[in-house]
Amino acid sequence: MPFSSREWHLVARPVGEPTTSDVALETATVPEPGPGSTCAA
């Protein structure tokens, strides 16, 4: 069963104080763990 993760991405290098237009909150799919691996939440 695939899981998803929310990640902050830097879309522009801030000049001075960071603003909301400098980052984006995106959803990514977390791949299934391989042999000998686990997924911790």
Secondary structure, DSSP 8 states (H G I E B T S, - for coil): --EEEEEEEE-S--SSS--GGGEEEEEEEE----TT-----
